[in-house]
Amino acid sequence: MITVEWIIGAGLMFGLALILNYYTFESLKGFFVFLTIFNAFVIWAGLLPFWTLILNLIILTYLMYIELKIER
């Protein structure tokens, strides 16, 4: 069941990542880096569970692997 903490945590995480990505890199990889950073802060604040960070790190690792494989 989704609670208010989940909605606030996901909103903060995605909103801040979108804003910083817009002002800096404007790339998918940059967005996921910022998303991972803000996910850690939201977990630290107690708004989201820890498994979301692990899932976010897996997605970020996969995207970086794909990007490195394309560059070679």
C-alpha positions, 0 to 999 in steps of 0.5 A: 500500500502506498503511503504519504511518505512514498508519494513525498519521497518519490516526488522529491527524488524525481523532482530534484533529479529532474531540476539538477539534470536540466541545469547541468548535464541534460542526459539520461545517465546524468538523470539517473546519477542524480536520482540515485543521489537523491534516493539515498537522501530520501532513504536517509530521511526515512521516506522510502525503503532501502530496496529502492536504492538497490534497485536504482543502483542496479538500473544505473549500473546497467545503463552505464554498462550499455553506454560503455559497450556502445562507445567501444 
